[in-house]
Amino acid sequence: MEPALHPGDWVVAVKRPRRLRRGDVVVVEHPGRPGFDLVKRVAGLPGDPLPDGTAVAPGAAWLLGDHPGAGSVESRTLGPIPTRLVRARVVARYHPWPLRRIARPPDSTPGAGLHRPPVDRPVLPGPPVP
């Protein structure tokens, strides 16, 4: 999730968010490794188009890391992630001190320094379609 979050950062997260928005940073359980959590950004919601010409299914989200070239485990490799696996939404970063940045979703904190993916993106990034 660099540059928004770095290994070792401590965050405040709200358990079981009621709804997800594009740009939210979430804690999600890895679909293939129960008990292993990932921190990803919501890039697509149900109905959004996918690279293969389909759309994100109801009850799923397209989650991406902020550093795609780092071998990140995300929707580009796993596909849409069921929203039932979302455990929390990150609202702030508070450690290490001094604070370098605050990791709040850009919708709730304009200018927080986080990249916000364009909402009108016609197709979400993903692996090439054969």
C-alpha angles and dihedrals in degrees: 000000000000130000091031095044132015131202108280096026116136119220141188112233134183112228120235101359113217094225137006126227130194108269096030115136108223140184108229133180112242106252093222099038113049112211093025111111128205129194112220141156122246107243100163139026133196111306096023114129121256129209092257093059096258127103135243105274124237110274094028139090136201107237125190137179120236092236104054098174094060097083090262119185103231143122091299087069102022101036122223112350119225109247089225086074092060105107102178148348117239112233104170145003115224110166144093100045130254094051112239095182143346117241102212124144107267093232091066099035115037112205096019089137098250123129113246116205114230111268094213094056106144096211130018117235117262145134117312115272112238 
